[in-house]
């Protein structure tokens, strides 16, 4: 009898728990509307929405290679399978043309589709939840005044039970905290503005924070470095490996131009971020820079002395100084350390030429790729180079995928790390090189993977911006 009572009690708990979870997981649909007319939106609100869309990089994730802007279809690889971005043009059948402003705001704030189903956190609503009602209204106005594109959503490639959206309610229960942003009372206006933009629409932590086994950003490791589409997003907290500490001015320049002489050129997923930031109001870009740099803290006196010594020894990139006779470009290709010889023949002629960025090679003593906690980005750039940006003036670099074998690439990277990195050798470098070269681990490249400007909608250049 006692055993049966215990069994009934457990069954009752399971039923009650399941019922409570079902109630938590269920959300009602929001009725569709007739697509609003473009002229019903205030042009000033649309312009503000365009700037916010650029800051949020909406065009980057919601545009497939060769596809139309905001029409979706971009494959977003995750450790759990592939998710495809959706159509956010105002097409009434395949886009968001029948979404009310309330439905749009709910998707941003709570991660829910208009029909009430849960959205996958590849759409970073854990950040977008912080966005204010006013800014959501501007984003809605901007998106609903784009050209409608008929583009049905692609089916996600996810295993069971992850292809059942109700399971996302459990993920939200564990990791999602609904906004909006609450200003920090002990911080100034610029810091709070930067925090609101970086943590909200900018969703910087989505790439720059490591994730746990369930794909959520690790609490307590904010901006400690993460992974994005085959690239490493560097730590941008106190653990930053930058040779020269970031300042608000240098971060602002990097975000707006896509490069800085002491920090290199934005590549991979960061390239379209900086391209879009060129269309964000200067005060907003500077606020993001100020907030980010504040989180890195002040460099110690010892580090500052090392930086001053580095700057004195190397000089500014593009200063015209020629390499000394002892520099490794003088090492004969037939002798000496293999990595040094490869560097002398393949790299030094650009990286020690003194030509300024962005069209000259960075002085590698300043390169985060050489000094960083992961070799991924350096491997990607050496293998694939920096392709020319179509229709734009941009830096180029040849790729060495077909020239260097794995052993030669490891030798070169080891030399760069030892000579310029001022850090221990990377562990597992051989494996990292093999994986980067393999067909299923190729680093992603997007249409805006360059330093050229890329507004959220190319048709808006010079009009609503």
Secondary structure by P-SEA (a helix, b strand, c coil): caaaaaaaaaaaaaaaaaaaaaaaabbbbcccccccccccccaaaaaaaaaaaaaacccccccccccccccccbbbbcccbbbbbbbcccccccccccccaaaaaaaaacccccccccccccccccccccccaaaaaaaaaaaaacccccccccccccccccccccaaaaaaacccccccccccccccaaaaaaaaaaacccccccccbbbccccccccccccccccccccccccccccccccccccaaaaaaaaacccccccccccccaaaaaaaaccccaaaaaaaaaaaaaaaccccaaaaaaaaaaaaaccccccccccccccccccccccccaaaaaaaccccccccccccccccccccccccccccccaaaaaaaaacccccccccbbbbbbbccccccaaaaaaaaaaaaaaccccccccaaaaaaaaaacccccccccccccccccccccccccccc
